[in-house]
Structure formats: structure tokens, C-alpha cells
Amino acid sequence: MSLPDTSPWWRSAVIYQVYIRSFADGDGDGVGDIAGIRSRLPYLKSLGVDAIWINPWYKSPMADHGYDVADFRAIDGLFGTVAEAEELIAEAHRHGIRVVPDLVPNHTSDQHIWFQQALAAGPGSPERERYVFRAGRGPGGSLPPNNWVSEFGGPAWTRLPDGDWYLHLFAPEQPDLNWQHPDVHAEFKDILRFWFARGVDGFRIDVAHGLVKHPELPDAPARLDPVDGEPHRHVDHPHWDRDEVHDIYRAWRKVADEFEGDRCFVAEAWADTPERLAAYVRADALHTAFNFDYLKASWDPDDLRGVIDASLAMLGAVGAPATWVLSNHDVTRHPSRYGRSSAEGWSGGARYTPCGPLDLALGTRRARAAALLTLALPGGAYIYQGEELGLPEVEDLPEDVLQDPIWERSGHTDAGRDGCRVPIPWSGRQPPYGFSPDDATGSPWLPQPADWSGFTVEAQTGEPGSMLELYRDALRLRRAHPALGDGTLTWLDAPPGVLAFRREPGFVCVVNLSATPYALPEHASVLLASASVEGGVLATDAAVWLDV
């Protein structure tokens, strides 16, 4: 008789990302909310996920759709109330689903009481020390303090009428906090305790690699792109992935350990080598970190295997599980990335740029195979809402509806991330596809395509071969099979272009990325396949789970 699994839930968890604005609209104003999430908890339970990660729901002016937080202890009225959040947490727990909110510690809103106090207090005041204020360079301080640039385009500094400049690595409405100030440390420990006391099971940490800045604020180096044969190179950067950031997370880990149960932190940490990423998840630090190298890998067997091997080796060396993610609210949805003829990845801090015409049928085949690969790998996995429906990127949003700050900050040269944030379809033949109730007074905050009726949950439920049923079957098998979840894998011999690995006891995953069909190895039965397996042959761009 096998012993029950007593390892922490987060080592094997499949976590579903809820982009709250676009998941489900409960009150009919065209924007998703807490009531909408509660109404869809039975769906999430039937899908088979272990937890939900909810993008920021805090009080916010919404300059960056909630990532500009004005009050970390209040829920924005657009989404609900703290009392409704508590009810959601309790109801999710009754469904066996854990709740992991987003936390945004790198910056606040410019409407946060601290920043308002800093503006009023003036240059050189103690209130300004909680943020990164500096005098400018050049004649009369008219030039920014250094050459840092915003992730949303343009300089990372804004000058105030009193002459001071303040740092914002994102939008000007998102001033960066000074993590060398004790008030900032104390405030975030208190925020953690506030939400842990209300039952949350952990936090996803936004920009976890960006909190600490070099105290002298030197100019940033020019980007060093990888060279052939050397995909990773660490750059000593003045505001990304500095060693001192780990002191913060060791302190946070102690706060989490004050509460009963397995509380979990997951880092959104962009690091330029696997070793640097592993530093975030050492035994006394955070629990898990997103694997962006996997997300950014091309649809290529050597590239994928290299990322998988490096991830498992580096994270395993510090005793942490890997996590695997294909899409999220910041990147082009993967059926559209994989649907380009080359299906190339992208590197460094650059944003993905589509190249060439889209073959969505190709992208969908590859996305189905990628789902089985991802859910068979050791560790945990993330599903971005709508991924289980096979949603493509909406690449033709009209310019007059774009809301991502990247659109404005780039001078209308980069449409931003709205294309992966379009509200998801639930039912019906036309917009809003059940996203909002029948008596809704507002249209969805971003328009949905007119041809999405085939992507709805209603259309795919019970439909053999649908993306939704593939995910449901995969998650059911993953939960039931003793080989899946946390653990190790062993690669099997396979011809070029084919990835095959075994997990004990008795499980094999095969993915055919080659141009020719592949005769499957000896097996007892097919557990699940992304495409028809006729005569024991696996088609190109297909994956299969085997009982051996």
C-alpha cells in the first residue's frame, strides 16, 4: 500500500491564473470582479486546478490595471470589497481550491498616501526617503539622474515642479519604493500578515527581481544579448536581480511561517541564468519561481530539452520544484506564438514580436502538444485563463480601444498586452459570450472577436477532441497518477526531433516535434493524446501519455 503524499501542495500544484478584469463579470459593468470569480468556482473545480492566482485586486486608479496600488489593505470598488474577498477565499477553500493574490512590492500608485505625503513635503524631506527621489544632472538639474529607461517606454524618471526627479521603472503613475528604508520593510510585513490572517494561501510577487537598486544609481549597461552557444550570461545590473533582494525574501519567509498551513510565495523573477533564478527559491527564501526560460523557448526539441534540463538541475540543487508556464497576462498567447512557421522564442528583456502570417491550426496543434508536455514535467504548472479553451491572441484590436500603458508610452509603436487580456468566452453565440450577465449595463472592457463562439466553455464541454476536454482529462490523470507532479524524469532514447521521458512508476510522455510521424515505443495503453494515435504512430506536433 502506498503512503499518502505529505509534501507541500505547492510542489505539485496546478495554479490557474485569474486576470480578474477579464475572467467573469458579476455585476454587469463590463469588468470582471470577485462576484464573477465566485460564480465560476464550480467550473474551476471541474477543470481540476489546485489554486488560483488572482491579479491585483487592491484599491487603484488603474493606470496599469491594478499594478499601481493606492491601498494594499483595500479592495478596489471595481472588483468588490474586503468582505467579498474573504467570502471568496472561504468558498474557494470549500471547493478545495487555494487562493494566491498578487502582491506588488516594487512600487505604489502615485495616489498612495505615502507618495502624496512625499509630494507635499518637498525636496530633502523624510517623506521622500520612502521612494527614490534624486536631483537631476546637467545645467540646473534638467537631465534625469541616470540613463535608466521605463519598461513601458521612455525614461524611468519624471521631474516635479520643485526640481526633484523620482524613479519609476514602469509608468510615471508607479513610483518605485526605496527598499533601503525601514518603513518599507515594516509596511510589507504588515500587509502580508493582514492577508494571511484572512486566509490567503500565498502570494505571487510582482517584479520580484526589481526591488533593490544600487545605492549610487549608476547608469545601466547596454543590453548584452546572448551569443551563439552561450544562451545565458549574468550582467551586474543596477536595478535588476541584485543580491540584496534575497534578504527581503528571507524575512518574508519567516512571516509566512508564523501562520499555520503551507503558505506559498511564487516569484515573478526574471534572471539571466538558471543559477540566478535558483537563488530566489533556496530553502530559507521563496518557495517557487516562474520559469520564463520555458515560456520563451522556441518550438524546437533541443531548445525545450535544454531549458528543461537546466531548470531541473539548478532548482533541484537548492531543493526547489520547477514550475512550468506557457502564457500569462504579459505575453502573446502561445497558440499564436506557436502558429508562426518558425515558432521562434525570444531572448533577453525584449518583448515578443510576431513574425510572419499566423497559422492558427498549426499553433493549436502545437499548443495541445505543449499542454501535455508541460503537465507531465516534474513540479508545478500554471494555466493562464482561456489557455484551456485554446484562445489565440487578439491581434487586431482597434487602436481606439487599447488601454495598456505601453501603447501610449511607446508613442503608439507597440500595441502592448491587451491582446492576451480580452475577456474570456463562457457561452452563447455572440459577445459578451456569457462574460457578463444578461442584464449587463456595460460592454466588456475590451471587445471580444465576433468569431469566438466555438471557443466558449459551453461549446467545448463534453465535446470529444476539444481543448477544454483535453485539459480536463490531463488534470484528472495528473491528479490520479502517482508518477506525475513533483519528482524526477529520465530521458529515453528517441530520434532527432522527438522528446521522450519516463517518470516512475510506469509513465512515459512522448512529444513529436519532427517533420515525420514517429512509431511509439512499446506500451500497455495510451492514457491521453493530443491528436489521434493510429496504428501506434504519433503525428508531427503531437504528444502522448503512455502507461508502460
N, C-alpha and C positions, 0 to 999 in steps of 0.2 A: 504494500500500500504506500502511495507517495505521500510525503509530508506536505502540509499546506504551505503556500508561499508566504513567508513572513517579511519579505523585503519591502522597503517603502514603495508606495503606489507610484511615485513619480519616476521610478527607474524603468517602468514599462508602459507608462501612461500614453494613451492616445488623447491628445488635447485638441479640442475644436475651437478655432479662433472665431469669436463673435465680434465683427465690426459693427458696433451697436447701431450706428446710424442707418445701416443697410441690411439688417437682419430681419426684423419684423416690427411693424408699426402698430402699436396697440391703441393709440388714441386718435388716429386718423389725420394727423397733421403732415404726413408725408415723410417723417423722420422716425427711424427705429428707436425703440425705448425699452425700459425694463419690463413694462407690461407685455410688450411683444415677445421678449425673451421667455417670460414665464409661460406665455401661451404656447410656445414651441418646445418646452421641455419634454413632453411626451415624444416628439419627433427625435430629439437628440438622444433620448433613452433608446428608442427603437433603432437608431443608427448604430449605437453601441460604443459611444465615446465615454471616456473616463472622467473628463473635466472640460470646462470651458474657460478660455481666456477671453476676457472682455476688454476691448479697447477703452481708453479713458472715458469715464462717466462723470467726472468731477465738474464742479461749477467752473464755467469757462466762457469767455467771449467768443470762442470758436474761430479764432484767426487761423488755427491749424487743426480744426475739427476735434478739439478736446485736448490736444497735446500742449496747449497753452492754459495751464491750470491756475485759476484765481483762488480756489479754496479746496485743499485736498481732503477736507473733512465734510464736504457738502456735495450732494449730487446735483448736477445741473437740472434746472426745471424742464429742459427739453426732453430729458430722459426719465425723470421721476424724482423720488425723494430718498433720503437715507432709510426711512422706514420701509419703503418699497424694495430697496436693495437688501435689507435684512430679510424680508419675506422671500425674495428670490433665492438668497443663499440657503435658507431653511428648506424651501421647496425643492431646490436642486439636490440638496443632500438626501431628501426623501426619495428622489429618483436614483440615488446612487451616483450623482454627478458632483464633482468638486468644482469650486469657483475660484478662479485666479484673475483678479483685476490687474490692469496695467498700473504702473507707477512711473512717474516722470520726474526723476530727481536732478536732471541736468539743468533745468531751467524752470521758471514760472511764467505765468502771464504777466504782461506789463500792468494788468489791473490787480494783481496780487497786492495785499495790504503792505507787504514789505517793500515792494518796488514803488508804490505810491508814497510811502514814507521817505524812501531814498530820494525821490524826485523833489519832495518838499523840503528836505533837509539841506540839500545843496552840496557843492564840492567839499571834499575832505571830511564829511560827517561820518559818524559811526554807522548810521543807517545805510550808507553806500557801501560799507565794507562787506555786507552780505552778498553783494553782486560784484561784478568785475568792471569797475569804473577806472578810467585812466585819462590822463591828459594826452592830447594829440601830439603828433610830430610836425615838424616844418614851421614855417612862419606863423606865429600866433596860434600854434597848435591846430592848424587847419587840416592836417593829414591824419588818417587813422593811426593808432598806436603801433600797428604792425600790418603784415600783409595777409592776415587770415581772411578766408572767404566763407560765406554762409553756404550751408548745404543746399539752400534753396536758391542760390544765385546771388551775386553781388557781394559787397564787403560784409564782413562779420561785425562791423562796428557802426553805431549810429551816434551822431553828435547831438547833444542837447543845447538849448539856447544859452545855458550858463557856461558852455565851453567844454564840459566833460564829455568823454565818449564812453559808451557802455557796450559790452560784448554780447553778441547773440549769434551762436553758431547755426541757428536756424532763422526764423523770421524776426524782424525787429520787435514784434509783439511778444517775443520769447527770450527775455534777458537771462543770461547764464548766471547761475548761482556761484558763489565763491566757496568751494568746499574746503578751504583752509580756515574758515570761520567756525567757531564752536557752535554758534546759534544754528547753523545749517545742519550740523550733525545731530544736535539735540532735537530739532524740529522733525527730521525724518524718522528718527527712532520713535518719536511720539505718534507720528502718522501710522507707522507700522503697527504699533500697539492698538491704536484706535480701530483699525480694520481687522486685525487678528481677533480682537475681542468681539467683533461682530460676526465671526465665523468664517472669514475667507481662508482658503487653504494655501495661499501663497500669493506671490506677485510676479508678474513679468516686468522686468526692469528695462525701461526705455533708455537707449543710448548709454548702456552700462559702461562702455569703454571711454566715455567722454567727460566724466565729472571733474577730474583733476587736470588743472592746467599748469604748465611750467611757471613758477613764480615770477620769472623775469619776462614772460610773454615774448620770447624771441620770434622772429619771422619763421614761418613754416617752410620746410624744404620743398623743392619742386617734386611732384609725384614721380616715384620711381616705379615704372611699370615692370612686370616680370619679364625676364629674358628667357629664351628657349632653354629648356632643361632645368630652369630654376623658377618654379611657379611661386615660391614663397621667399620673401626677403623682409626681415624686420627693419623698420625705419623708426629711429628715435624721434617721435613726433611731439611737438609742444602741447598738443591738446587731445590726442587720441591715444588710448591704451597705455597710459603711464603707470609705472609700477605702484605708485602710491594709492591708486584706486582700490587696491585689494585690501588695504587697511579698513576702508569703509565697509566692505562686504563681510569681513571677519566680524566686525561689530554688529552688523545686521543679522548675521547667523546666530549670534548669541541672543538677540531679541527674539528671533523665531523659536529658538529652543526654550524660551520661557513658557511657551504655550503647548498644551497637550496635542498629541497627534503629529502626523508627519506633515509639517508645513514646508512649502517648496518655493524657492526662488529660481526663476529662469532668466538668464541674461540675454538681452539683445546686445551682443558684444561682437563688433567687427574687429577681428585681429588678423594680422598679415601672415602669421604662421600658425600651424596647429598647436605648437608648443605654447604660444602666447595665449591662445584660446583656452587651453587646458588650465592655465593659471587661475582662471575665474572659477573653476569648479574643483579646486582642491578640497580636501576633507573638511577644512575649517572655514570654507568660504561659501560660495553659492552652490546650488545643487546641480543645475543643468544650464546649458547654453545652446542657443540656436546654432545650427550647423549651416552657415551661409555658404561655405565651400560646396556643400552638396547641392543647395538650391541653385548655385551659379554654375554648376558643372554642365558641360555640353552633353547632348545625347550621343555619347561615344563610350564604348566599353572600357577603354583604357583610362579615360578621364574619370568615369564613375568609379571604377575599381580603385584607382589611385586615391581618390577622395575618401572612399570607404575605409581603405586600409590605414591611411594616415589618421583619420578621425578615431578609429577604434584603438589604434596604437597609442596615440597621445592621451586620449581621455582615459583609456584603460590604465595607463601608467599612474594616474592620480586617483584611480578607483571610481571614476565618474562614468555614468552611462552616456552613450551618444544620443542625440536627438536628430531626427531627420525631417526636413521640411521642403516642400516643393513650391509653395506660393505663400504670399501674405499680402497685407494691405498696402505695401510699399513697392511691389514689383509686378510686372506684367504676368498675368495668369499663365500657367505653364502649358496648357493646350495650345495657346497662341505662340509661346516661345518654341515649343517642340514642332509646331506646324510650319516652320520655315525649312526650306530644303536642307540647309546646313545645320539648323538647330544648334547654333553655337552658344557657348556660355559667354560670360563677360568677366572682366577682372578688375582688380583694384577697387577704388571707390566710385567708379563710373556707374551711371545708370544704364540699364539695358535699353538698346535701341533696336527696334525691329528692322530686319534687313530682308528684302525680297517679299514676294507675294505670300499670302497665308493659304496653306492647305489645311483646313480645319479637320478634315477627315484623317489626315496623317497625324496631326497634332493630337487628336483624340485617341487614336490607336496607341500612340506613344504614352499619352497620359494614363491610359488604362494599364499599360505595362509598368509604368513608373510607380503607380499606386501599389501594385503587388510587390515590386522590388522594395519600396520604402517600408511597407508594413511587415515585410519579412526580415528586415535588418535588426540586429541586436540593439536594444534600448527603447527609447520612446519615439513618438511621432506626432506631428502637428498636421491638422487638416484646416485649411482656410475655407471659411463658409462659401458654399457654392462649388467648391472643388469636387465634392461628391456628386454634384449634378453635371459635371463636365463643362461648366461655364467657361466660355472664352473671354478674352479681353475685349472690352468695347472700345474699338479703336477709332470710331467715327463720331464721338460726341461733338455736338456743335460747340463752337468756341464760346458762344454766349452763355453756356451752362457750366463751364469749367469753374471749379471752386478751389482747387489745390493751390496753395500759395506759390508753388513752383511756377505755375503759369504766369503769374504777374512778375515774380522776381526774376524770371528768365527773359523778360521782355517779349513774352509771347512766342518764344522759340521752343519751349518744352511744355507739352500739354500736361505734364505731371502725372499723378497717380489715380486720377478719378476713374480711369477705365477699368480698374480692378475693384472699384468700390461701388459700382452700380448696385442698387437694391436687388436682392435675390428673388427669384420667382417661386411661388408656392403652388398656385393653382390657377385655373382659368385659361382663356384663350387670348387675352389682351391685357396690356398694362392696367392696373399695377400688379396683376398676377397674384392676387392674394397677399401681397406685401402689406397693404393697408386694408382696414375693414371696409365693407360695402358702403357704409355711410361716411366715408372719409371726406374731409373738407379740403385736404391738400393733396397735391400730386407728389409722387416720390421726389425726393430732393435732387436726385439725378435721374434723367429719363431712361427707361428700360427699352431695349430694342423691341420692335414690333414682331420679330420672328422668334421670340423666346418661349413660345407656348410648349414646345417639345422638351424644354429643359426643366419644366416645373416638377416639384416633388410629386404632385398629383399624377402627371403624365408618366413618370418613371416608376412609381410604386407598383410592385408586382409585375413589372414588365421585364421578361427574361432578356438578358443582354444589356440592360440599361446601366449607365454609370452608377446610379444610386444603388441598384441591387448588387453590383459588383462590390461597392464599398461595404454595404451591409453584410454580405457574405464574408468578405475579408475580415471585417472586425469581429464577426461572430466566431470565425475559425481562429483568429488570433487570440481571442479571449479563452477559447476552449483548448487549444493545442499546447501541450507542455513545452514544446520547443521554441515557442515564439515569445516575444518580449525581451526582457533583459537576458544577457548571456553572451555567447561567442558564436563564431561561424568558422567553417572550414571550406576553403575554395576547392572546387572539383576541377579536374582536367576537362577542358572544353576547347573547341576550335576557335580561331580568331573571330571576334565579334559576338561571342556568346559568353555570358556571365552565368556561372552555376555554383551554388554553395549549398552546403549541408548544415543543418542545425539539429542537435540531438534533443530528444530522441526521434529519429525516423522522419525527418522533414528535409525536402530539397526544394530550392527555388531556382528556376532557370529563366533567364531573360535573353531573348534573341535580338541582338542589335545588328546582326549581319544582314547581308543582302539576299541570303538564301535560306530556305527552310532548314530546320535542324531536327534530326531524329533524336527523340528524348532517350535518356538513359533508362535502364531497367527500373520499373517501379511497380508498386502494388496497385495504386489507383491515383487518379487525378483529383486533388482536393478542390482546386479552383484554377481557372484560366482566364486570361484577359481576352482571349479570342478562341475560336473553335480549334480543338486539337483533334484532327482527323488522322487516323492511321498512326498515331503516336508521333506525329510531326508537328513541331512548333513553328508557326509562321514568323516572318520578319516583323519586328516591332511588336512582339507579343511576349507575355510572361506566363509562367505556370507554377503552381504549388503542387508538389508531389508527395504522396505517402510512400515511403520506402521501407 
